[in-house]
Structure formats: structure tokens, C-alpha cells
């Protein structure tokens, strides 16, 4: 039987990310965050815009902007220390072992390259060299795997010729075709309607089951996270304020989480007025900036 530690695909302990403000003083964006993801687990991260959700995912893949100051006691992937890893070795992990699906394919896909050109570029970076014919077959197979009905036509299309849902499927195909062990999905359904969102989530579910992939699912949609994820981490101002099983999120105890839930009124018998979230200064009590 595997130990508790070896079951963890990624481990983060005391992650801190800060930026310099206009006056030179530090601005803390992520403050002392700790979490872990197991193989095959779907971990949701929820919170308001600016709470540090996306920065946490980018820190794992080494995609933080140069202006970011990042420290952590532990930042590991599959037992390997990411902070001690060389930049070249860490880049090799991206795409092969770790992937990221961004929020809007319109801004993630290159508008002047066809889908096939972009996928071929990604596959060439993270796989063995193959012939043009084999590459074409690999691209079509990847598009078929995400249930695109006309993969040949979509492969030759430009991003502006695709719907939002189709573009998101292309992004998923690019990220999961190599079978990454960790996938960071940053608001992958926010620009999609309900039906297409469910289809995209179904595709993600298939990929997780097929490759035993750990998923870090970043979202504002609490009901969606409750139905799709296994566990949920609630972030406020760069800190984790609560962690619970997704099925128990509706019964969360922290007042911030309760406030987020109250901001999602039921469709049946909705309240006349939405509850206004009252923030407690005690939630912000932490050490000041990390810059010395």
C-alpha cells in the first residue's frame, strides 16, 4: 500500500507570491497557501477575482510573470522539488507531465495559425519526431478524443472560425493528448453556455479516468464545483480559509464561504434581496510583504 505522502501528486506548503506596488512597497497576492492534490483527484479552488487562484496554478507550472516574487517551504510535483529544479528541466515537465487549460481559447490560440499548425508545434515540443503523415494522424486522433465531429475540417480551421466550445475542446486536446499527470483548468467553462459546459466537463472527466490525472479546477461557480470536484479549497485574499469535501460545501462553516454561497440564490423561491458579504478584518491578519 502506498503511503499518504507518495499518493500526493503535488504538494504546496506556505506558498507566497508578491509583486511590487507603484510606490515600491510589496503587495501580497498569495499568502502562506498550503494544499495537495492526489492522483485521480479533482480539487476545486474557489474564491473571488484576485484571491490568488490562478497565480497558484501558474506557480506550479512555473508560469508566473518575471515581476512575481515566489517562495515556498514546499513546492513538489510527484516527489520532485520544483523550486530546486533547473529551468530547462521544469520546462520539459510542462506539456508532458503538467498541463494548463486557460479561460478563453480566443486569447490562448494563435489567430494566424490553423489548429493543426498549433497542435503540431505543441506535439513536436513534447513528443518524439514523427513524419508529417503521422503527425496529421496524431492531431486528428486527439481532436476525435474530445468528441469533435469533423476533426479534419477543424484541424484546418483558424481559431476565429471556431465556436467558444469548439476552441475549448481544441485546447483540451492539446493539453491532454500527452496524458499529463497534473492538469490545471483555469475557468475552463466560464465563457460557455450550460450545455457546452457540461460537455467540456464530461471530456475532462474522461481524460482524468483514462490517465489517472490529478485536476486543479479553478472556478467562480460554486454549484459547478460541488457537483464536479472531490474536494474544495476556498481562498480569500491569497489565503486558504476553508477546505472540505465538495459534497459538504453547502454546509461550510467559514463566514466567507457562507457569503459566497449566499451570493448564488436558488432558482426556486429566490430571496427578494441578495445577502451582502460582510468582510471581517481578522481574515486578513497575516505577516506583511515578503520583500526585505
TIVOSE-513747 format. One line per 8 residues: number of its first residue (from 1); their letters; for each residue z, y, x of C-alpha. Coordinates in nm, 2 decimals, m for minus. Example, Ala and Ser with C-alpha at 12.3 -4.5 7.8 and 13.67 -1.06 7.14 Angstrom:
// residues 2
1 = AS = 0.78,m0.45,1.23; 0.71,m0.11,1.37
***
This chain:
// residues 292
1 = XXXXXXXX = 0.00,0.00,0.00; m0.09,0.35,0.13; 0.20,0.59,0.19; 0.23,0.91,0.00; 0.10,1.11,0.29; m0.21,0.91,0.35; m0.30,0.93,m0.02; m0.34,1.31,0.02
9 = XXXXXXXX = m0.69,1.41,0.08; m0.60,1.77,0.16; m0.26,1.93,0.23; m0.18,2.30,0.24; 0.17,2.43,0.33; 0.26,2.80,0.35; m0.09,2.94,0.34; m0.11,3.31,0.38
17 = XXXXXXXX = m0.42,3.53,0.36; m0.41,3.91,0.41; m0.65,4.20,0.45; m0.60,4.54,0.60; m0.60,4.82,0.34; m0.78,5.16,0.37; m0.47,5.30,0.54; m0.43,5.01,0.78
25 = XXXXXXXX = m0.14,4.85,0.60; m0.16,4.48,0.52; m0.25,4.37,0.17; m0.13,4.01,0.10; m0.38,3.81,m0.11; m0.23,3.46,m0.08; 0.14,3.44,0.00; 0.31,3.11,0.10
33 = XXXXXXXX = 0.09,2.88,m0.11; 0.15,2.51,m0.08; m0.04,2.23,m0.26; m0.21,1.89,m0.21; m0.50,1.70,m0.36; m0.53,1.32,m0.37; m0.84,1.11,m0.36; m1.00,1.10,m0.71
41 = XXXXXXXX = m0.76,1.37,m0.84; m0.87,1.67,m1.04; m0.64,1.96,m0.95; m0.68,2.27,m1.16; m0.59,2.62,m1.03; m0.55,2.88,m1.29; m0.44,3.25,m1.29; m0.57,3.60,m1.34
49 = XXXXXXXX = m0.85,3.75,m1.13; m0.71,3.85,m0.80; m0.44,3.58,m0.80; m0.59,3.41,m0.49; m0.75,3.11,m0.64; m1.10,3.15,m0.48; m0.95,3.25,m0.14; m0.75,2.93,m0.14
57 = XXXXXXXX = m1.07,2.72,m0.19; m1.26,2.92,0.07; m0.98,2.88,0.32; m1.02,2.50,0.31; m1.39,2.52,0.39; m1.35,2.80,0.65; m1.55,3.04,0.44; m1.31,3.34,0.45
65 = XXXXXXXX = m1.46,3.68,0.54; m1.40,3.79,0.90; m1.16,4.06,0.78; m0.92,3.80,0.65; m0.61,3.71,0.84; m0.53,3.35,0.76; m0.22,3.15,0.87; m0.06,2.83,0.75
73 = XXXXXXXX = 0.20,2.58,0.86; m0.03,2.30,0.75; m0.40,2.30,0.66; m0.52,1.95,0.67; m0.82,1.75,0.54; m0.79,1.37,0.55; m0.52,1.40,0.80; m0.71,1.63,1.04
81 = XXXXXXXX = m0.57,1.97,1.13; m0.83,2.22,1.02; m0.67,2.51,1.20; m0.68,2.33,1.53; m1.04,2.21,1.48; m1.33,2.38,1.66; m1.56,2.60,1.46; m1.86,2.36,1.52
89 = XXXXXXXX = m1.67,2.05,1.40; m1.54,2.24,1.10; m1.89,2.34,1.00; m2.00,1.98,1.01; m1.74,1.89,0.75; m1.89,2.14,0.51; m2.16,1.97,0.30; m2.09,1.63,0.43
97 = XXXXXXXX = m1.71,1.59,0.36; m1.63,1.91,0.17; m1.85,2.10,m0.07; m1.82,2.41,m0.29; m1.98,2.49,m0.62; m1.98,2.87,m0.68; m1.95,3.05,m1.00; m2.30,3.18,m1.08
105 = XXXXXXXX = m2.62,3.00,m0.95; m2.81,3.33,m0.98; m2.62,3.46,m0.68; m2.59,3.13,m0.50; m2.95,3.02,m0.49; m3.21,3.20,m0.28; m3.45,3.37,m0.52; m3.75,3.35,m0.28
113 = XXXXXXXX = m3.73,2.97,m0.22; m3.81,2.69,m0.45; m3.54,2.44,m0.54; m3.70,2.18,m0.33; m3.71,2.41,m0.02; m3.34,2.49,m0.06; m3.23,2.13,m0.12; m3.44,2.01,0.18
121 = XXXXXXXX = m3.27,2.27,0.40; m2.93,2.16,0.29; m3.01,1.79,0.33; m3.16,1.84,0.67; m2.84,2.01,0.79; m2.61,1.73,0.67; m2.82,1.41,0.70; m3.05,1.21,0.93
129 = XXXXXXXX = m3.40,1.33,0.99; m3.65,1.18,0.74; m4.02,1.21,0.66; m4.14,1.47,0.41; m4.21,1.20,0.16; m3.87,1.05,0.20; m3.71,1.40,0.16; m3.91,1.46,m0.16
137 = XXXXXXXX = m3.78,1.13,m0.30; m3.42,1.22,m0.20; m3.45,1.56,m0.37; m3.59,1.41,m0.69; m3.32,1.14,m0.70; m3.05,1.40,m0.65; m3.18,1.60,m0.95; m3.21,1.29,m1.16
145 = XXXXXXXX = m2.84,1.21,m1.08; m2.73,1.53,m1.25; m2.94,1.44,m1.56; m3.23,1.69,m1.51; m3.51,1.55,m1.73; m3.81,1.68,m1.53; m3.69,1.66,m1.17; m4.04,1.70,m1.02
153 = XXXXXXXX = m4.10,2.02,m1.22; m3.75,2.16,m1.14; m3.79,2.08,m0.77; m4.10,2.31,m0.75; m3.94,2.59,m0.96; m3.78,2.91,m0.84; m3.42,3.00,m0.94; m3.53,3.27,m1.19
161 = XXXXXXXX = m3.73,3.01,m1.37; m3.42,2.80,m1.45; m3.16,2.85,m1.72; m2.79,2.90,m1.61; m2.71,2.54,m1.69; m3.01,2.41,m1.50; m2.92,2.62,m1.20; m2.57,2.50,m1.20
169 = XXXXXXXX = m2.69,2.14,m1.21; m2.91,2.21,m0.91; m2.60,2.35,m0.73; m2.40,2.04,m0.81; m2.69,1.81,m0.70; m2.70,1.99,m0.36; m2.32,1.96,m0.32; m2.25,1.61,m0.43
177 = XXXXXXXX = m2.56,1.42,m0.31; m2.39,1.35,0.02; m2.08,1.22,m0.15; m1.83,1.47,m0.03; m1.47,1.36,m0.04; m1.34,1.70,m0.15; m1.52,1.93,m0.39; m1.41,2.29,m0.47
185 = XXXXXXXX = m1.56,2.41,m0.80; m1.50,2.78,m0.84; m1.55,2.87,m1.21; m1.85,2.63,m1.24; m1.88,2.67,m1.62; m1.78,3.04,m1.68; m2.15,3.16,m1.72; m2.24,2.87,m1.95
193 = XXXXXXXX = m2.21,2.81,m2.32; m1.98,2.55,m2.46; m2.23,2.26,m2.50; m2.38,2.31,m2.15; m2.03,2.34,m2.00; m1.93,2.00,m2.14; m2.25,1.85,m1.99; m2.17,2.00,m1.65
201 = XXXXXXXX = m1.81,1.87,m1.66; m1.94,1.53,m1.76; m2.16,1.53,m1.45; m1.87,1.63,m1.23; m1.67,1.36,m1.38; m1.94,1.10,m1.30; m1.95,1.22,m0.94; m1.58,1.20,m0.90
209 = XXXXXXXX = m1.57,0.85,m1.03; m1.86,0.74,m0.81; m1.74,0.88,m0.48; m1.36,0.89,m0.54; m1.39,1.26,m0.47; m1.09,1.50,m0.49; m1.16,1.81,m0.70; m1.01,2.15,m0.67
217 = XXXXXXXX = m1.11,2.31,m1.01; m1.07,2.69,m1.02; m1.08,2.84,m1.37; m0.95,3.10,m1.61; m0.99,2.87,m1.90; m0.65,2.70,m1.96; m0.76,2.48,m2.26; m1.05,2.35,m2.05
225 = XXXXXXXX = m0.82,2.28,m1.75; m0.58,2.10,m1.98; m0.85,1.87,m2.11; m1.03,1.81,m1.78; m0.78,1.81,m1.49; m0.50,1.58,m1.39; m0.26,1.84,m1.26; m0.25,2.22,m1.28
233 = XXXXXXXX = m0.13,2.48,m1.03; m0.06,2.83,m1.18; m0.10,3.12,m0.94; 0.03,3.48,m0.98; m0.03,3.75,m0.71; m0.11,3.49,m0.44; 0.18,3.26,m0.51; 0.23,2.93,m0.70
241 = XXXXXXXX = 0.47,3.00,m0.98; 0.44,2.66,m1.15; 0.29,2.31,m1.11; 0.27,2.05,m1.38; 0.07,1.77,m1.53; m0.23,1.91,m1.71; m0.12,1.74,m2.03; 0.21,1.92,m2.01
249 = XXXXXXXX = 0.07,2.27,m1.95; 0.11,2.37,m2.32; 0.48,2.32,m2.27; 0.50,2.51,m1.94; 0.83,2.69,m1.87; 0.75,2.98,m1.65; 0.71,3.31,m1.85; 0.39,3.40,m1.67
257 = XXXXXXXX = 0.23,3.07,m1.77; 0.36,3.12,m2.12; 0.20,3.46,m2.12; m0.14,3.32,m2.02; m0.12,3.05,m2.29; m0.03,3.32,m2.55; m0.35,3.51,m2.45; m0.55,3.21,m2.58
265 = XXXXXXXX = m0.50,3.23,m2.95; m0.58,2.93,m3.17; m0.89,2.94,m3.38; m0.70,2.83,m3.69; m0.44,3.08,m3.82; m0.47,3.32,m3.52; m0.19,3.58,m3.49; m0.27,3.94,m3.60
273 = XXXXXXXX = m0.18,4.07,m3.26; m0.20,3.91,m2.92; 0.11,3.89,m2.71; 0.12,4.14,m2.42; 0.22,3.97,m2.09; 0.53,4.14,m1.96; 0.55,4.10,m1.58; 0.88,4.06,m1.40
281 = XXXXXXXX = 0.91,4.23,m1.06; 1.11,3.93,m0.95; 0.78,3.73,m0.95; 0.66,3.94,m0.66; 0.96,3.90,m0.43; 0.82,3.77,m0.10; 0.81,3.87,0.26; 0.58,4.16,0.33
289 = XXXX = 0.25,4.16,0.52; 0.16,3.91,0.79; 0.02,4.17,1.03; 0.25,4.26,1.32
***
